[in-house]
């Protein structure tokens, strides 16, 4: 039998999962100049020790001004990504780095059973009605005739909010019928503050991917933002070299070599009286965009 086709039965393939130290984690690893470095914010689940995350990263640091949050640093070899593709890099780093988990905040607050228990209605579909005409049906007509007749929910139409003739808490108490209603609430009830990826990541990615302008916040307008963090955005966009500064949310030293800078754009509720602050914050290499501040100015 030729040597290249001979099978050694004493040394066969052993199935199973290799220890993580043999694959992707090396405790003594020192990042190389050619590595792509990423910083991930980690919020441990209650009762889960932080040490559990150390098998997936090389270093963990505290997030300034944030309780119970940490920064986890991961180094990626450059050849893991398609050359010249920011999209491919984001697919791996943003979309497929840790295993997917359900967010604790995003879940129905009740359940079908609880909803039925609240209404005391069982063994049939729940019935609803959008109030018509929009402003022509009185509370007396609706609450005393429609709701006691079997309707379970009402939907406010777009023109209806909480006008005096639309109140029906007293009739509900009088009839003893518990009803539900769908509010005419077009904006979100609360904001999702943790989007999974910070704006600084997008701002930093825009520079090598070919952008010349980006809205970087205003501080003095109607858009909220912390001064140090916003100035950190501006430095990442314009400076040739940035140093690590966790208080400004800059987690890596970055040399941009010959990469041109990006103009930060300030817009949103700014006017002529904000000019001293805007020029002090953003300097000359910026775009100050006045909408109403231009058209309303005499």
Secondary structure, DSSP 8 states (H G I E B T S, - for coil): --GGG---TTS----S---GGGTT--TT----TT-EEEEEEE---TT--GGGGGGG-SEEEE-TT-TT-EEEEEEE-GGGS-TT-HHHHHHHHTTSSS-----SSSS-SS-HHHHHHHHT--SS---EEE-SSTTTS-HHHIIIIIGGGT--EEE--TT-SS-GGG--HHHHHHHT---EEE----S-SS-----SS-HHHHHHHHHHHT-SEEE---SSSSS---HHHHHHHHHHHH-SEE--BGGGTB-S-EE-TT----EEEEESS--GGGHHHHHHHH-SSEEEE-SHHHHS--
